[in-house]
Amino acid sequence: GEDNGAGTGVYSLLFAEEVGPEGVVYAIDIEARFLTLINQRAEDLGFDNVVSVLGRAQSITLPPQSVDIAFICDTYHYFDDPAALMKTVHEALRPGGRLYIIDFNVADEAALPAEKRHVRMGRDGVAAEIAAFGFGPAEVVTAPGLAENYMLRFVKP
C-alpha cells in the first residue's frame, strides 16, 4: 500500500504493523526531511517493510500496478495538479485496487474559516473529481473519530 503525503509517518507505521512482514508500505512525500524521519521511526520500531519514496508535484513515482491500496489523508486539497498526480495513483494501483481519501468536511466553501481556505472543495466535489479521473464512484466510509473529516473509498476498475 502507499501513504501519499506521509508527513511524519503516523499512518505509514500503523499500516506497516497491519500488513506485517509479507507486505510493503510506500511512504510518499515531496519533503525529504519527512522521509528521513519516517525511516528513523520505522527503524526504531523494528519495521523493515516501510519504503520511503520521494514524490514529485505531478507524480507519486511508483511503478504501474505496484500497490493494492492508496491512502491520502488531509493532503488532497494541497495538490497543485490533482489530475496529473491522481493519474499516477491510478496507474500505480492494481485493477480492483482501492483508494482511500480523508479530508476536511467543508459544508459551504464560501464560509470557510481562514485556516481552511486552502481547501478547494467539499466531499461531493472531491468525490466527483476523483471519479472523473477514472476511479469507480465514491463510497462514504464511516470511521470513529472523524468529526471534522470525511473518508471516501474508490476502486480502480
C-alpha positions as CSV (number, residue, x, y, z in Angstrom):
1,G,0.0,0.0,0.0
2,E,1.0,3.6,-0.3
3,D,0.6,6.6,2.1
4,N,0.6,9.7,-0.1
5,G,1.7,12.9,1.8
6,A,3.0,10.6,4.5
7,G,4.3,13.6,6.6
8,T,5.6,12.3,9.9
9,G,4.6,8.7,9.1
10,V,1.9,8.2,11.7
11,Y,-0.3,6.2,9.2
12,S,2.6,4.6,7.4
13,L,3.8,3.0,10.6
14,L,0.3,1.8,11.5
15,F,-0.1,0.3,8.1
16,A,3.4,-1.3,8.4
17,E,2.2,-3.1,11.5
18,E,-1.1,-4.1,9.9
19,V,0.4,-5.6,6.6
20,G,3.1,-7.4,8.5
21,P,6.4,-8.7,7.2
22,E,4.8,-10.0,4.0
23,G,3.5,-6.6,3.0
24,V,5.2,-3.3,2.0
25,V,4.2,0.3,2.8
26,Y,5.4,3.0,0.5
27,A,5.6,6.3,2.4
28,I,5.5,9.0,-0.2
29,D,6.1,12.7,0.4
30,I,7.6,15.6,-1.5
31,E,9.6,16.7,1.6
32,A,12.8,14.7,2.0
33,R,13.0,15.6,5.7
34,F,9.8,13.8,6.4
35,L,11.1,10.7,4.7
36,T,14.3,10.8,6.9
37,L,12.1,11.0,10.0
38,I,9.9,8.1,8.8
39,N,13.0,5.9,8.1
40,Q,14.3,6.6,11.6
41,R,10.9,5.9,13.3
42,A,10.5,2.7,11.3
43,E,14.0,1.6,12.3
44,D,13.4,2.4,15.9
45,L,10.2,0.4,15.9
46,G,11.8,-2.6,14.1
47,F,9.8,-2.3,10.8
48,D,11.7,-3.3,7.7
49,N,8.6,-3.1,5.5
50,V,8.4,0.7,5.1
51,V,9.9,2.1,1.9
52,S,10.3,5.9,1.8
53,V,9.6,7.4,-1.7
54,L,10.3,11.0,-2.7
55,G,7.3,12.0,-4.7
56,R,7.0,15.0,-7.1
57,A,4.3,17.5,-7.5
58,Q,2.9,15.7,-10.5
59,S,3.9,12.1,-9.7
60,I,3.9,9.6,-6.8
61,T,6.9,8.0,-8.6
62,L,5.7,4.4,-8.2
63,P,5.7,1.7,-11.0
64,P,2.5,0.8,-12.7
65,Q,0.3,-1.8,-10.9
66,S,2.6,-2.0,-7.9
67,V,0.1,-1.4,-5.0
68,D,-3.3,-2.7,-3.8
69,I,-4.2,0.3,-1.6
70,A,-3.5,4.0,-1.8
71,F,-4.2,6.3,1.1
72,I,-4.3,10.1,1.1
73,C,-5.0,11.9,4.4
74,D,-5.5,15.6,4.7
75,T,-3.3,16.1,1.6
76,Y,-5.6,16.0,-1.4
77,H,-6.5,19.7,-1.1
78,Y,-2.8,20.7,-1.3
79,F,-2.2,19.0,-4.7
80,D,-1.3,21.7,-7.3
81,D,-2.1,19.5,-10.2
82,P,-4.6,16.8,-9.0
83,A,-5.3,15.5,-12.5
84,A,-1.6,14.7,-13.1
85,L,-0.9,13.3,-9.7
86,M,-4.1,11.2,-9.5
87,K,-3.2,9.7,-12.9
88,T,0.0,8.3,-11.4
89,V,-2.0,7.0,-8.4
90,H,-4.5,5.3,-10.8
91,E,-1.6,3.8,-12.7
92,A,0.2,2.5,-9.6
93,L,-2.9,0.7,-8.3
94,R,-3.6,-2.8,-9.5
95,P,-7.0,-3.5,-11.1
96,G,-9.5,-3.7,-8.2
97,G,-7.1,-1.7,-6.0
98,R,-8.7,0.8,-3.5
99,L,-8.0,4.4,-2.9
100,Y,-9.0,6.0,0.4
101,I,-9.2,9.7,0.9
102,I,-9.6,11.5,4.2
103,D,-10.0,15.3,4.0
104,F,-11.7,18.2,5.7
105,N,-15.5,18.3,5.7
106,V,-16.5,21.8,4.4
107,A,-20.2,22.2,4.0
108,D,-20.0,25.6,2.4
109,E,-16.7,26.6,0.9
110,A,-17.7,30.3,0.9
111,A,-17.9,30.3,4.7
112,L,-14.6,28.6,5.4
113,P,-12.5,29.9,8.4
114,A,-9.2,31.4,7.5
115,E,-7.1,28.3,8.4
116,K,-9.2,26.1,6.0
117,R,-9.4,28.5,3.0
118,H,-6.9,26.3,1.1
119,V,-9.4,23.5,0.9
120,R,-10.7,23.7,-2.7
121,M,-14.0,21.8,-2.3
122,G,-16.1,19.7,0.0
123,R,-16.7,15.9,0.0
124,D,-19.1,15.9,-3.0
125,G,-16.7,17.9,-5.2
126,V,-13.8,15.6,-4.3
127,A,-15.9,12.5,-5.0
128,A,-16.9,13.8,-8.4
129,E,-13.4,15.0,-9.3
130,I,-11.7,11.7,-8.4
131,A,-14.4,9.6,-10.2
132,A,-13.7,11.7,-13.3
133,F,-10.0,10.6,-13.1
134,G,-11.0,7.0,-13.9
135,F,-11.9,5.6,-10.5
136,G,-15.2,3.9,-9.7
137,P,-17.9,6.0,-7.8
138,A,-17.1,7.1,-4.3
139,E,-18.4,5.3,-1.2
140,V,-18.5,7.2,2.0
141,V,-16.8,5.3,4.8
142,T,-17.8,5.9,8.4
143,A,-14.9,5.8,10.9
144,P,-14.8,6.7,14.6
145,G,-13.1,9.9,15.4
146,L,-13.8,11.6,12.0
147,A,-15.6,14.7,13.3
148,E,-14.2,17.4,11.1
149,N,-13.2,15.0,8.3
150,Y,-14.8,12.5,5.9
151,M,-13.4,9.3,4.3
152,L,-14.1,8.2,0.8
153,R,-13.2,4.9,-0.8
154,F,-12.8,4.4,-4.6
155,V,-12.0,1.3,-6.5
156,K,-9.9,1.1,-9.7
157,P,-12.0,-0.8,-12.2
